[in-house]
Amino acid sequence: MDPANADELLRAARSGLERLTPQEAARAAAEGALVIDIRPADQRRRDGEIAGATVVARNVLEWRLDPACPHRQPELARTDCQVILVCDEGYQSSLAAATLRTFGLDATDVIGGVQEWIRCGLPLEACR
């Protein structure tokens, strides 16, 4: 059955993900996972950035991470490591991670996004 509304779309997207807590995401990043921040610049300036995360604008994410796309970023469009998406509260990142999984990527996202990262007391850096 196709999702009839945004909430159903989100539930369907998340049903195929093994979402990570901020602490799990930080551990995975330390072990070599790629962290991709899809938040707009104003949110990154407001709250800061996760150290080592790569910023990719949400509106070009699929083109940059599709391994078959000529506009991909080869260092990101990888099927040999986990890709962890982070947004402000964990909604956009769930939808985007589900899409990236259709490209064969081991993609997931952070439960609660950067706002949960902050609530957990994990560090952020000033926006670059």
C-alpha positions as MATLAB code, in Angstrom:
seq = 'MDPANADELLRAARSGLERLTPQEAARAAAEGALVIDIRPADQRRRDGEIAGATVVARNVLEWRLDPACPHRQPELARTDCQVILVCDEGYQSSLAAATLRTFGLDATDVIGGVQEWIRCGLPLEACR';
ca = [
       0.000    0.000    0.000;
       1.339    3.424   -0.927;
       1.568    6.015    1.853;
      -1.452    8.327    1.871;
       0.096   11.132    3.906;
       3.379   12.442    5.256;
       3.175   10.502    8.534;
       2.680    7.227    6.670;
       5.532    8.088    4.320;
       7.798    8.687    7.315;
       6.727    5.423    8.993;
       7.390    3.509    5.768;
      10.821    5.120    5.381;
      11.802    4.365    8.962;
      10.600    0.776    8.784;
      13.593   -0.039    6.576;
      16.182    1.757    8.712;
      18.176    0.776   11.763;
      18.209    4.285   13.174;
      20.993    5.330   15.551;
      21.014    7.275   18.775;
      23.439   10.190   18.783;
      25.837    8.148   20.929;
      25.689    5.209   18.497;
      26.241    7.580   15.571;
      29.280    9.132   17.278;
      30.756    5.661   17.880;
      30.062    4.603   14.286;
      31.726    7.774   12.984;
      34.788    7.057   15.121;
      34.889    3.599   13.516;
      34.773    4.963    9.949;
      31.127    5.662    9.117;
      30.443    8.738    7.006;
      28.316   11.404    8.684;
      26.456   13.659    6.268;
      24.806   16.818    7.600;
      21.883   17.866    5.399;
      20.799   20.882    7.451;
      20.644   24.324    5.850;
      23.348   26.853    6.692;
      21.200   28.836    9.135;
      20.646   25.754   11.313;
      24.341   24.863   11.215;
      25.252   28.432   12.199;
      22.670   28.377   15.015;
      23.682   25.065   16.598;
      27.102   24.165   15.229;
      28.344   21.160   13.306;
      29.339   17.611   14.147;
      33.117   17.265   13.928;
      34.108   15.409   10.793;
      30.650   15.554    9.205;
      30.391   16.417    5.531;
      27.789   18.999    4.587;
      25.656   18.136    1.565;
      22.656   20.308    0.739;
      19.453   18.299    0.936;
      18.355   19.399   -2.532;
      21.383   17.719   -4.174;
      21.908   14.802   -1.791;
      20.670   12.044   -4.107;
      22.831   13.265   -6.996;
      25.965   13.465   -4.820;
      25.506   10.030   -3.212;
      24.114    7.958   -6.084;
      27.043    5.702   -7.068;
      25.779    5.621  -10.679;
      25.315    9.377  -11.088;
      27.857   11.437  -13.036;
      27.390   14.237  -10.448;
      28.280   12.021   -7.487;
      30.994   12.778   -4.970;
      33.004    9.536   -5.129;
      34.246    9.888   -1.544;
      30.601    9.900   -0.377;
      28.813    7.699   -2.929;
      30.198    4.543   -1.342;
      28.697    1.144   -0.727;
      31.615   -0.028    1.437;
      30.770    1.883    4.613;
      27.818    3.116    6.602;
      26.381    6.515    5.713;
      24.700    8.348    8.591;
      22.501   11.307    7.755;
      21.717   14.016   10.256;
      19.190   16.839   10.015;
      17.738   19.129   12.657;
      15.210   16.756   14.281;
      15.443   13.463   12.379;
      12.598   13.753    9.885;
      14.251   14.806    6.620;
      17.155   12.506    7.339;
      14.877    9.453    7.668;
      13.257   10.119    4.297;
      16.629   10.778    2.666;
      18.262    7.670    4.182;
      15.443    5.486    2.868;
      16.046    6.902   -0.610;
      19.801    6.337   -0.415;
      19.202    2.712    0.545;
      17.527    2.214   -2.840;
      20.924    3.104   -4.389;
      22.561    0.259   -2.468;
      24.072    2.416    0.266;
      24.111    1.310    3.903;
      22.315    4.491    4.939;
      20.566    5.416    8.161;
      19.983    8.488   10.288;
      20.201    9.880   13.800;
      17.125    9.646   16.009;
      16.180   13.205   16.973;
      18.826   14.751   14.722;
      21.152   17.478   15.937;
      18.637   18.590   18.540;
      18.924   15.185   20.256;
      22.710   15.311   19.778;
      22.658   18.556   21.790;
      20.309   17.127   24.459;
      22.736   14.218   24.896;
      25.576   16.662   25.549;
      27.637   15.562   22.556;
      30.044   18.158   21.173;
      29.485   20.433   18.207;
      31.903   22.785   16.503;
      31.349   26.321   15.295;
      30.031   26.399   11.736;
      32.866   26.415    9.185;
];
